[in-house]
Amino acid sequence: MSPRNPSQFEEIREKSKEKIIYAAFELFSTAGYWSTSISKIAKQAGISKGLMYNYFSSKEHLLKAVVGKIVDIIQDIFNVDEQAQPEEKMRLFLDKLFNHIEKNRSLMRMMIKIGLQVGHFEFVNKTTTSQYNIMLQKLEDNLTELGFENPKDEAVFLGAAIDGIVLQSLLIGEDYPLTEIKKDLLKRYTTHQKSNKNPTS
């Protein structure tokens, strides 16, 4: 067997890091952040505790990586073709959002559980606030393009609606009317006259 080149070593290293992050992701959500030790994470990831410290210097360092992974998931939902027409951008976003809710309930439940446990950490709070503002701005920009009278207020309304949809879907499960709710949102944001729309209409 020929010796591995630097790019192969880097690929192995990245795969090991991903295994560790997902092991921590699962354990933080099921056993709890405070009850999860580095040893438990290493065992879940199938590596030695000593090797784990080659990738992450502490449990808090690993938590930052987990939070980063959550941010990546959320950003991917909001990232749609910026060259698309306004209504198509909103349609693409809602398609990605509802597809994610429907197919990744377990993952979203883990994300929420972790967020509720560690929200008091300063870096978590800052990251959450920053990402919320970024996502809200994306919604506001799209709603401005769509011609909404009060795009900022509408963006807050839509953001709150999304939070409620996610939570209720997780609580109610398969009986939650995701398809009907998606149709209502598509009707509100892609087919109606927008000039007189506002969050209370």
N, CA and C atoms as a LAMMPS dump frame, in Angstrom:
ITEM: TIMESTEP
0
ITEM: NUMBER OF ATOMS
603
ITEM: BOX BOUNDS ff ff ff
-5.0000000000000000e+02 5.0000000000000000e+02
-5.0000000000000000e+02 5.0000000000000000e+02
-5.0000000000000000e+02 5.0000000000000000e+02
ITEM: ATOMS id mol type element x y z
1 1 1 N 0.85 -1.191 0
2 1 2 C 0 0 0
3 1 3 C 0.89 1.247 0
4 2 1 N 0.623 2.164 -0.924
5 2 2 C 1.436 3.38 -1.008
6 2 3 C 1.099 4.318 0.138
7 3 1 N 2.072 5.104 0.596
8 3 2 C 1.827 6.033 1.7
9 3 3 C 0.792 7.089 1.317
10 4 1 N 0.032 7.532 2.31
11 4 2 C -1.003 8.533 2.048
12 4 3 C -0.364 9.895 1.812
13 5 1 N -0.951 10.651 0.905
14 5 2 C -0.478 12.001 0.658
15 5 3 C -1.184 12.973 1.605
16 6 1 N -0.743 14.242 1.684
17 6 2 C -1.333 15.204 2.619
18 6 3 C -2.835 15.386 2.466
19 7 1 N -3.317 15.378 1.24
20 7 2 C -4.754 15.569 1.034
21 7 3 C -5.554 14.39 1.586
22 8 1 N -4.996 13.189 1.504
23 8 2 C -5.68 12.023 2.06
24 8 3 C -5.708 12.077 3.581
25 9 1 N -4.598 12.511 4.183
26 9 2 C -4.567 12.67 5.635
27 9 3 C -5.586 13.717 6.08
28 10 1 N -5.703 14.797 5.324
29 10 2 C -6.653 15.855 5.675
30 10 3 C -8.087 15.344 5.552
31 11 1 N -8.334 14.518 4.539
32 11 2 C -9.668 13.944 4.369
33 11 3 C -10.013 13.035 5.546
34 12 1 N -9.054 12.212 5.98
35 12 2 C -9.269 11.331 7.136
36 12 3 C -9.525 12.155 8.393
37 13 1 N -8.748 13.214 8.555
38 13 2 C -8.903 14.081 9.724
39 13 3 C -10.295 14.724 9.753
40 14 1 N -10.756 15.211 8.596
41 14 2 C -12.065 15.848 8.533
42 14 3 C -13.188 14.851 8.825
43 15 1 N -13.035 13.625 8.319
44 15 2 C -14.056 12.596 8.584
45 15 3 C -14.107 12.266 10.074
46 16 1 N -12.934 12.197 10.716
47 16 2 C -12.885 11.925 12.153
48 16 3 C -13.546 13.053 12.939
49 17 1 N -13.281 14.294 12.547
50 17 2 C -13.896 15.436 13.207
51 17 3 C -15.416 15.389 13.07
52 18 1 N -15.89 15.038 11.875
53 18 2 C -17.331 14.959 11.653
54 18 3 C -17.961 13.89 12.545
55 19 1 N -17.303 12.74 12.675
56 19 2 C -17.812 11.677 13.54
57 19 3 C -17.919 12.16 14.977
58 20 1 N -16.916 12.88 15.432
59 20 2 C -16.918 13.397 16.803
60 20 3 C -18.04 14.417 16.995
61 21 1 N -18.172 15.329 16.032
62 21 2 C -19.2 16.368 16.139
63 21 3 C -20.59 15.752 16.188
64 22 1 N -20.856 14.772 15.32
65 22 2 C -22.185 14.161 15.308
66 22 3 C -22.431 13.307 16.547
67 23 1 N -21.373 12.702 17.084
68 23 2 C -21.52 11.96 18.342
69 23 3 C -21.894 12.92 19.467
70 24 1 N -21.22 14.067 19.519
71 24 2 C -21.527 15.076 20.536
72 24 3 C -22.921 15.639 20.321
73 25 1 N -23.262 15.883 19.075
74 25 2 C -24.593 16.384 18.712
75 25 3 C -25.674 15.491 19.321
76 26 1 N -25.534 14.193 19.097
77 26 2 C -26.538 13.239 19.586
78 26 3 C -26.556 13.16 21.101
79 27 1 N -25.38 13.079 21.713
80 27 2 C -25.318 12.923 23.172
81 27 3 C -25.747 14.183 23.912
82 28 1 N -25.374 15.348 23.398
83 28 2 C -25.793 16.596 24.043
84 28 3 C -27.312 16.71 24.059
85 29 1 N -27.959 16.21 23.011
86 29 2 C -29.411 16.328 22.924
87 29 3 C -30.138 15.242 23.712
88 30 1 N -29.557 14.051 23.804
89 30 2 C -30.244 12.946 24.487
90 30 3 C -29.866 12.841 25.956
91 31 1 N -28.572 12.873 26.256
92 31 2 C -28.124 12.738 27.648
93 31 3 C -27.991 14.092 28.34
94 32 1 N -27.856 15.161 27.551
95 32 2 C -27.685 16.488 28.119
96 32 3 C -26.229 16.92 28.077
97 33 1 N -26.02 18.207 27.834
98 33 2 C -24.654 18.72 27.736
99 33 3 C -23.867 18.482 29.012
100 34 1 N -24.47 18.793 30.154
101 34 2 C -23.747 18.727 31.418
102 34 3 C -23.455 17.296 31.835
103 35 1 N -24.274 16.362 31.405
104 35 2 C -24.091 14.953 31.79
105 35 3 C -23.228 14.18 30.81
106 36 1 N -22.841 14.813 29.74
107 36 2 C -22.048 14.135 28.713
108 36 3 C -20.573 14.44 28.906
109 37 1 N -19.788 13.403 29.087
110 37 2 C -18.35 13.574 29.274
111 37 3 C -17.612 13.394 27.953
112 38 1 N -16.385 13.857 27.926
113 38 2 C -15.535 13.653 26.755
114 38 3 C -15.366 12.162 26.482
115 39 1 N -15.263 11.374 27.544
116 39 2 C -15.109 9.925 27.396
117 39 3 C -16.312 9.308 26.675
118 40 1 N -17.515 9.766 27.039
119 40 2 C -18.726 9.245 26.403
120 40 3 C -18.764 9.613 24.914
121 41 1 N -18.35 10.831 24.633
122 41 2 C -18.353 11.275 23.236
123 41 3 C -17.353 10.458 22.423
124 42 1 N -16.159 10.242 22.992
125 42 2 C -15.13 9.459 22.306
126 42 3 C -15.629 8.038 22.034
127 43 1 N -16.274 7.453 23.022
128 43 2 C -16.802 6.094 22.859
129 43 3 C -17.867 6.053 21.771
130 44 1 N -18.756 7.034 21.779
131 44 2 C -19.817 7.105 20.763
132 44 3 C -19.223 7.262 19.368
133 45 1 N -18.135 8.023 19.28
134 45 2 C -17.503 8.272 17.984
135 45 3 C -16.59 7.127 17.563
136 46 1 N -16.3 6.215 18.485
137 46 2 C -15.454 5.074 18.169
138 46 3 C -13.974 5.398 18.11
139 47 1 N -13.546 6.387 18.922
140 47 2 C -12.128 6.733 18.972
141 47 3 C -11.682 6.79 20.434
142 48 1 N -10.375 6.876 20.644
143 48 2 C -9.868 6.96 22.013
144 48 3 C -10.023 8.382 22.538
145 49 1 N -10.101 8.493 23.868
146 49 2 C -10.22 9.806 24.495
147 49 3 C -8.999 10.667 24.168
148 50 1 N -7.822 10.042 24.171
149 50 2 C -6.597 10.773 23.865
150 50 3 C -6.603 11.342 22.465
151 51 1 N -7.069 10.546 21.496
152 51 2 C -7.124 11.002 20.115
153 51 3 C -8.12 12.143 19.962
154 52 1 N -9.182 12.1 20.755
155 52 2 C -10.205 13.133 20.682
156 52 3 C -9.623 14.515 20.959
157 53 1 N -8.67 14.561 21.902
158 53 2 C -8.072 15.852 22.261
159 53 3 C -7.156 16.385 21.153
160 54 1 N -6.855 15.561 20.168
161 54 2 C -6.115 16.057 19.007
162 54 3 C -7.001 16.927 18.113
163 55 1 N -8.315 16.775 18.293
164 55 2 C -9.261 17.51 17.469
165 55 3 C -9.953 18.636 18.244
166 56 1 N -10.273 18.373 19.499
167 56 2 C -10.987 19.353 20.317
168 56 3 C -10.352 19.43 21.698
169 57 1 N -9.998 20.65 22.102
170 57 2 C -9.251 20.828 23.349
171 57 3 C -10.12 20.7 24.589
172 58 1 N -11.443 20.84 24.44
173 58 2 C -12.343 20.781 25.59
174 58 3 C -13.765 20.491 25.115
175 59 1 N -14.647 20.232 26.068
176 59 2 C -16.046 19.996 25.717
177 59 3 C -16.687 21.28 25.184
178 60 1 N -16.291 22.421 25.719
179 60 2 C -16.833 23.686 25.232
180 60 3 C -16.372 23.962 23.8
181 61 1 N -15.128 23.606 23.497
182 61 2 C -14.622 23.726 22.133
183 61 3 C -15.461 22.869 21.189
184 62 1 N -15.808 21.684 21.642
185 62 2 C -16.636 20.783 20.835
186 62 3 C -18.049 21.339 20.693
187 63 1 N -18.569 21.948 21.758
188 63 2 C -19.895 22.561 21.686
189 63 3 C -19.935 23.645 20.613
190 64 1 N -18.851 24.41 20.511
191 64 2 C -18.787 25.446 19.472
192 64 3 C -18.889 24.826 18.083
193 65 1 N -18.265 23.669 17.903
194 65 2 C -18.335 22.982 16.618
195 65 3 C -19.75 22.486 16.349
196 66 1 N -20.425 22.002 17.389
197 66 2 C -21.805 21.537 17.245
198 66 3 C -22.718 22.706 16.878
199 67 1 N -22.541 23.821 17.571
200 67 2 C -23.34 25.013 17.266
201 67 3 C -23.068 25.462 15.83
202 68 1 N -21.813 25.389 15.408
203 68 2 C -21.466 25.726 14.032
204 68 3 C -22.178 24.836 13.037
205 69 1 N -22.298 23.553 13.366
206 69 2 C -23.005 22.617 12.487
207 69 3 C -24.491 22.974 12.405
208 70 1 N -25.08 23.36 13.519
209 70 2 C -26.483 23.777 13.527
210 70 3 C -26.675 25.015 12.655
211 71 1 N -25.747 25.955 12.775
212 71 2 C -25.802 27.171 11.956
213 71 3 C -25.729 26.808 10.473
214 72 1 N -24.859 25.869 10.12
215 72 2 C -24.725 25.441 8.723
216 72 3 C -26.047 24.883 8.189
217 73 1 N -26.733 24.1 9.014
218 73 2 C -28.006 23.498 8.606
219 73 3 C -29.044 24.579 8.343
220 74 1 N -29.126 25.55 9.254
221 74 2 C -30.105 26.635 9.117
222 74 3 C -29.776 27.503 7.906
223 75 1 N -28.505 27.827 7.736
224 75 2 C -28.102 28.654 6.599
225 75 3 C -28.435 27.981 5.274
226 76 1 N -28.269 26.663 5.232
227 76 2 C -28.557 25.937 3.988
228 76 3 C -30.028 26.062 3.608
229 77 1 N -30.92 26.076 4.609
230 77 2 C -32.345 26.213 4.332
231 77 3 C -32.64 27.581 3.715
232 78 1 N -31.959 28.61 4.215
233 78 2 C -32.225 29.97 3.755
234 78 3 C -31.495 30.321 2.457
235 79 1 N -30.497 29.537 2.097
236 79 2 C -29.728 29.845 0.897
237 79 3 C -30.443 29.33 -0.357
238 80 1 N -30.967 30.25 -1.126
239 80 2 C -31.629 29.908 -2.39
240 80 3 C -31.017 30.761 -3.507
241 81 1 N -31.375 30.463 -4.724
242 81 2 C -30.829 31.155 -5.882
243 81 3 C -31.166 32.65 -5.835
244 82 1 N -30.153 33.483 -5.602
245 82 2 C -30.381 34.92 -5.499
246 82 3 C -30.756 35.552 -6.84
247 83 1 N -30.521 34.828 -7.923
248 83 2 C -30.865 35.352 -9.246
249 83 3 C -32.32 35.068 -9.623
250 84 1 N -32.982 34.258 -8.797
251 84 2 C -34.373 33.914 -9.095
252 84 3 C -35.282 35.125 -8.862
253 85 1 N -36.447 35.099 -9.481
254 85 2 C -37.442 36.142 -9.255
255 85 3 C -37.942 36.066 -7.807
256 86 1 N -38.419 37.21 -7.249
257 86 2 C -38.823 37.248 -5.83
258 86 3 C -39.776 36.136 -5.405
259 87 1 N -40.826 35.895 -6.192
260 87 2 C -41.786 34.852 -5.818
261 87 3 C -41.151 33.474 -5.882
262 88 1 N -40.267 33.268 -6.86
263 88 2 C -39.593 31.981 -6.972
264 88 3 C -38.638 31.775 -5.803
265 89 1 N -37.965 32.833 -5.358
266 89 2 C -37.074 32.717 -4.194
267 89 3 C -37.854 32.312 -2.95
268 90 1 N -39.018 32.927 -2.764
269 90 2 C -39.832 32.571 -1.603
270 90 3 C -40.332 31.131 -1.728
271 91 1 N -40.711 30.743 -2.928
272 91 2 C -41.176 29.366 -3.139
273 91 3 C -40.055 28.362 -2.853
274 92 1 N -38.858 28.651 -3.343
275 92 2 C -37.71 27.769 -3.105
276 92 3 C -37.406 27.65 -1.616
277 93 1 N -37.458 28.777 -0.924
278 93 2 C -37.205 28.777 0.519
279 93 3 C -38.235 27.933 1.264
280 94 1 N -39.515 28.152 0.967
281 94 2 C -40.567 27.395 1.658
282 94 3 C -40.491 25.903 1.312
283 95 1 N -40.135 25.587 0.074
284 95 2 C -39.959 24.174 -0.312
285 95 3 C -38.864 23.532 0.538
286 96 1 N -37.714 24.213 0.658
287 96 2 C -36.598 23.673 1.442
288 96 3 C -36.964 23.559 2.913
289 97 1 N -37.629 24.581 3.428
290 97 2 C -38.012 24.583 4.845
291 97 3 C -38.936 23.42 5.176
292 98 1 N -40.013 23.284 4.42
293 98 2 C -40.993 22.246 4.736
294 98 3 C -40.454 20.851 4.441
295 99 1 N -39.631 20.726 3.439
296 99 2 C -38.996 19.44 3.169
297 99 3 C -38.1 19.041 4.339
298 100 1 N -37.376 20.023 4.886
299 100 2 C -36.496 19.743 6.025
300 100 3 C -37.31 19.357 7.261
301 101 1 N -38.389 20.092 7.52
302 101 2 C -39.232 19.78 8.681
303 101 3 C -39.785 18.365 8.562
304 102 1 N -40.256 18.027 7.372
305 102 2 C -40.896 16.727 7.157
306 102 3 C -39.918 15.566 7.262
307 103 1 N -38.7 15.748 6.746
308 103 2 C -37.765 14.637 6.646
309 103 3 C -36.728 14.581 7.766
310 104 1 N -36.61 15.646 8.549
311 104 2 C -35.537 15.7 9.553
312 104 3 C -36.049 16.079 10.937
313 105 1 N -37.196 15.509 11.308
314 105 2 C -37.775 15.843 12.608
315 105 3 C -36.824 15.5 13.753
316 106 1 N -36.167 14.348 13.654
317 106 2 C -35.258 13.925 14.715
318 106 3 C -34.103 14.919 14.868
319 107 1 N -33.54 15.341 13.752
320 107 2 C -32.44 16.292 13.774
321 107 3 C -32.885 17.633 14.342
322 108 1 N -34.056 18.104 13.945
323 108 2 C -34.542 19.39 14.425
324 108 3 C -34.857 19.332 15.917
325 109 1 N -35.347 18.184 16.364
326 109 2 C -35.613 18.019 17.796
327 109 3 C -34.309 18.093 18.586
328 110 1 N -33.258 17.502 18.052
329 110 2 C -31.959 17.558 18.723
330 110 3 C -31.428 18.986 18.76
331 111 1 N -31.605 19.716 17.66
332 111 2 C -31.142 21.099 17.596
333 111 3 C -31.821 21.953 18.664
334 112 1 N -33.131 21.772 18.815
335 112 2 C -33.882 22.563 19.791
336 112 3 C -33.469 22.199 21.213
337 113 1 N -33.305 20.909 21.476
338 113 2 C -32.906 20.471 22.813
339 113 3 C -31.556 21.058 23.209
340 114 1 N -30.624 21.052 22.272
341 114 2 C -29.292 21.604 22.55
342 114 3 C -29.395 23.108 22.797
343 115 1 N -30.16 23.788 21.956
344 115 2 C -30.309 25.235 22.092
345 115 3 C -30.888 25.635 23.434
346 116 1 N -31.864 24.88 23.914
347 116 2 C -32.487 25.189 25.205
348 116 3 C -31.527 24.974 26.371
349 117 1 N -30.596 24.044 26.223
350 117 2 C -29.653 23.753 27.304
351 117 3 C -28.518 24.76 27.417
352 118 1 N -28.024 25.221 26.288
353 118 2 C -26.765 25.978 26.301
354 118 3 C -26.924 27.422 25.833
355 119 1 N -28.156 27.897 25.763
356 119 2 C -28.399 29.249 25.283
357 119 3 C -27.761 30.332 26.131
358 120 1 N -27.442 30.002 27.4
359 120 2 C -26.871 31.02 28.297
360 120 3 C -25.38 31.243 28.042
361 121 1 N -24.729 30.314 27.309
362 121 2 C -23.322 30.529 26.979
363 121 3 C -23.219 31.788 26.107
364 122 1 N -22.263 32.636 26.427
365 122 2 C -22.151 33.905 25.708
366 122 3 C -21.955 33.691 24.204
367 123 1 N -21.081 32.748 23.843
368 123 2 C -20.816 32.55 22.417
369 123 3 C -22.033 31.968 21.706
370 124 1 N -22.831 31.152 22.418
371 124 2 C -24.053 30.602 21.822
372 124 3 C -25.067 31.718 21.623
373 125 1 N -25.22 32.55 22.641
374 125 2 C -26.16 33.661 22.563
375 125 3 C -25.799 34.615 21.431
376 126 1 N -24.511 34.931 21.305
377 126 2 C -24.066 35.83 20.241
378 126 3 C -24.288 35.217 18.864
379 127 1 N -23.975 33.925 18.739
380 127 2 C -24.159 33.246 17.462
381 127 3 C -25.627 33.186 17.073
382 128 1 N -26.466 32.855 18.046
383 128 2 C -27.904 32.766 17.798
384 128 3 C -28.473 34.114 17.38
385 129 1 N -28.101 35.163 18.106
386 129 2 C -28.596 36.504 17.79
387 129 3 C -28.133 36.943 16.409
388 130 1 N -26.86 36.696 16.113
389 130 2 C -26.309 37.081 14.819
390 130 3 C -27.023 36.37 13.678
391 131 1 N -27.207 35.048 13.814
392 131 2 C -27.855 34.286 12.755
393 131 3 C -29.32 34.664 12.601
394 132 1 N -29.985 34.944 13.725
395 132 2 C -31.388 35.367 13.663
396 132 3 C -31.502 36.653 12.85
397 133 1 N -30.617 37.601 13.124
398 133 2 C -30.658 38.873 12.402
399 133 3 C -30.359 38.698 10.919
400 134 1 N -29.41 37.808 10.607
401 134 2 C -29.075 37.548 9.201
402 134 3 C -30.265 36.938 8.467
403 135 1 N -30.887 35.935 9.077
404 135 2 C -32.017 35.264 8.444
405 135 3 C -33.219 36.21 8.329
406 136 1 N -33.43 37.036 9.359
407 136 2 C -34.536 37.997 9.322
408 136 3 C -34.321 39.003 8.189
409 137 1 N -33.076 39.417 7.987
410 137 2 C -32.777 40.35 6.92
411 137 3 C -33.026 39.729 5.555
412 138 1 N -32.7 38.446 5.422
413 138 2 C -32.961 37.762 4.146
414 138 3 C -34.458 37.729 3.854
415 139 1 N -35.247 37.43 4.887
416 139 2 C -36.696 37.428 4.7
417 139 3 C -37.193 38.823 4.353
418 140 1 N -36.688 39.829 5.067
419 140 2 C -37.115 41.209 4.818
420 140 3 C -36.771 41.643 3.389
421 141 1 N -35.576 41.293 2.932
422 141 2 C -35.17 41.659 1.569
423 141 3 C -36.103 41.033 0.538
424 142 1 N -36.432 39.764 0.748
425 142 2 C -37.314 39.068 -0.188
426 142 3 C -38.714 39.673 -0.158
427 143 1 N -39.189 39.99 1.045
428 143 2 C -40.528 40.568 1.18
429 143 3 C -40.588 41.982 0.598
430 144 1 N -39.473 42.71 0.679
431 144 2 C -39.395 44.024 0.038
432 144 3 C -39.532 43.873 -1.473
433 145 1 N -38.821 42.898 -2.033
434 145 2 C -38.904 42.631 -3.471
435 145 3 C -40.316 42.218 -3.877
436 146 1 N -40.997 41.529 -2.977
437 146 2 C -42.357 41.075 -3.263
438 146 3 C -43.374 42.212 -3.17
439 147 1 N -42.965 43.355 -2.635
440 147 2 C -43.846 44.512 -2.58
441 147 3 C -44.689 44.627 -1.332
442 148 1 N -44.309 43.964 -0.242
443 148 2 C -45.074 44.078 0.994
444 148 3 C -44.937 45.48 1.566
445 149 1 N -46.022 45.955 2.127
446 149 2 C -46.081 47.324 2.642
447 149 3 C -45.148 47.527 3.831
448 150 1 N -45.095 46.543 4.72
449 150 2 C -44.24 46.607 5.908
450 150 3 C -43.345 45.36 5.961
451 151 1 N -42.326 45.297 5.103
452 151 2 C -41.517 44.072 4.997
453 151 3 C -40.799 43.688 6.288
454 152 1 N -40.375 44.664 7.075
455 152 2 C -39.676 44.347 8.325
456 152 3 C -40.612 43.652 9.305
457 153 1 N -41.82 44.231 9.478
458 153 2 C -42.795 43.606 10.371
459 153 3 C -43.231 42.246 9.841
460 154 1 N -43.396 42.16 8.532
461 154 2 C -43.815 40.891 7.926
462 154 3 C -42.747 39.815 8.118
463 155 1 N -41.478 40.22 8.055
464 155 2 C -40.379 39.272 8.249
465 155 3 C -40.394 38.723 9.674
466 156 1 N -40.644 39.597 10.652
467 156 2 C -40.741 39.155 12.05
468 156 3 C -41.911 38.201 12.214
469 157 1 N -43.031 38.549 11.598
470 157 2 C -44.218 37.699 11.646
471 157 3 C -43.948 36.333 11.042
472 158 1 N -43.319 36.314 9.858
473 158 2 C -43.027 35.042 9.186
474 158 3 C -42.017 34.23 9.99
475 159 1 N -41.002 34.893 10.555
476 159 2 C -40.022 34.187 11.388
477 159 3 C -40.673 33.521 12.583
478 160 1 N -41.58 34.257 13.237
479 160 2 C -42.291 33.698 14.394
480 160 3 C -43.2 32.548 13.964
481 161 1 N -43.826 32.692 12.801
482 161 2 C -44.686 31.625 12.286
483 161 3 C -43.876 30.365 12.023
484 162 1 N -42.694 30.527 11.451
485 162 2 C -41.823 29.377 11.175
486 162 3 C -41.446 28.676 12.471
487 163 1 N -41.071 29.458 13.495
488 163 2 C -40.735 28.857 14.794
489 163 3 C -41.902 28.035 15.323
490 164 1 N -43.092 28.601 15.23
491 164 2 C -44.273 27.886 15.722
492 164 3 C -44.566 26.633 14.928
493 165 1 N -44.398 26.709 13.622
494 165 2 C -44.629 25.548 12.759
495 165 3 C -43.665 24.415 13.117
496 166 1 N -42.394 24.755 13.292
497 166 2 C -41.394 23.741 13.639
498 166 3 C -41.743 23.08 14.973
499 167 1 N -42.023 23.888 15.991
500 167 2 C -42.309 23.341 17.321
501 167 3 C -43.576 22.494 17.319
502 168 1 N -44.638 22.989 16.704
503 168 2 C -45.886 22.231 16.689
504 168 3 C -45.745 20.945 15.887
505 169 1 N -44.989 21 14.808
506 169 2 C -44.768 19.79 14.012
507 169 3 C -44.052 18.728 14.83
508 170 1 N -43.078 19.161 15.633
509 170 2 C -42.347 18.21 16.465
510 170 3 C -43.228 17.646 17.57
511 171 1 N -44.098 18.482 18.116
512 171 2 C -44.97 18.042 19.208
513 171 3 C -46.081 17.113 18.71
514 172 1 N -46.689 17.461 17.578
515 172 2 C -47.852 16.722 17.087
516 172 3 C -47.469 15.566 16.179
517 173 1 N -46.362 15.755 15.448
518 173 2 C -45.879 14.666 14.595
519 173 3 C -46.615 14.56 13.276
520 174 1 N -46.86 13.34 12.849
521 174 2 C -47.399 13.07 11.514
522 174 3 C -48.78 13.665 11.293
523 175 1 N -49.534 13.913 12.371
524 175 2 C -50.888 14.453 12.224
525 175 3 C -50.897 15.96 11.996
526 176 1 N -49.741 16.602 12.124
527 176 2 C -49.697 18.048 11.936
528 176 3 C -49.866 18.368 10.452
529 177 1 N -50.754 19.315 10.113
530 177 2 C -51.095 19.564 8.688
531 177 3 C -50.05 20.403 7.945
532 178 1 N -48.857 19.873 7.783
533 178 2 C -47.781 20.611 7.129
534 178 3 C -48.142 21.017 5.697
535 179 1 N -48.74 20.09 4.967
536 179 2 C -49.058 20.363 3.559
537 179 3 C -50.014 21.537 3.428
538 180 1 N -51.051 21.566 4.276
539 180 2 C -52.036 22.647 4.215
540 180 3 C -51.415 23.979 4.617
541 181 1 N -50.575 23.948 5.64
542 181 2 C -49.934 25.185 6.103
543 181 3 C -48.996 25.726 5.033
544 182 1 N -48.268 24.838 4.383
545 182 2 C -47.37 25.271 3.312
546 182 3 C -48.173 25.923 2.184
547 183 1 N -49.304 25.332 1.827
548 183 2 C -50.147 25.905 0.776
549 183 3 C -50.617 27.31 1.157
550 184 1 N -50.988 27.487 2.431
551 184 2 C -51.442 28.796 2.892
552 184 3 C -50.322 29.829 2.808
553 185 1 N -49.103 29.429 3.185
554 185 2 C -47.973 30.356 3.123
555 185 3 C -47.619 30.699 1.677
556 186 1 N -47.66 29.693 0.806
557 186 2 C -47.389 29.942 -0.609
558 186 3 C -48.438 30.9 -1.188
559 187 1 N -49.683 30.725 -0.76
560 187 2 C -50.755 31.593 -1.234
561 187 3 C -50.519 33.028 -0.761
562 188 1 N -50.11 33.159 0.489
563 188 2 C -49.89 34.496 1.061
564 188 3 C -48.701 35.199 0.403
565 189 1 N -47.635 34.44 0.136
566 189 2 C -46.386 35.082 -0.266
567 189 3 C -46.045 34.956 -1.758
568 190 1 N -46.783 34.173 -2.498
569 190 2 C -46.416 34.037 -3.92
570 190 3 C -47.564 34.244 -4.898
571 191 1 N -48.8 34.35 -4.436
572 191 2 C -49.905 34.443 -5.4
573 191 3 C -50.822 35.634 -5.174
574 192 1 N -50.798 36.227 -3.98
575 192 2 C -51.711 37.338 -3.697
576 192 3 C -51.095 38.684 -4.029
577 193 1 N -51.949 39.684 -4.212
578 193 2 C -51.479 41.062 -4.346
579 193 3 C -50.84 41.469 -3.028
580 194 1 N -49.603 41.956 -3.067
581 194 2 C -48.847 42.195 -1.841
582 194 3 C -48.927 43.62 -1.289
583 195 1 N -49.345 44.58 -2.081
584 195 2 C -49.192 45.977 -1.689
585 195 3 C -49.912 46.335 -0.398
586 196 1 N -51.014 45.644 -0.11
587 196 2 C -51.768 45.989 1.08
588 196 3 C -51.626 44.936 2.176
589 197 1 N -50.691 44.003 2.006
590 197 2 C -50.546 42.95 2.993
591 197 3 C -49.708 43.423 4.163
592 198 1 N -50.094 43.006 5.345
593 198 2 C -49.275 43.247 6.53
594 198 3 C -49.518 42.118 7.498
595 199 1 N -48.714 41.978 8.566
596 199 2 C -48.816 40.802 9.452
597 199 3 C -50.164 40.622 10.113
598 200 1 N -50.997 41.681 10.18
599 200 2 C -52.273 41.54 10.865
600 200 3 C -53.444 41.419 9.906
601 201 1 N -53.137 41.428 8.604
602 201 2 C -54.242 41.367 7.628
603 201 3 C -54.742 39.943 7.474
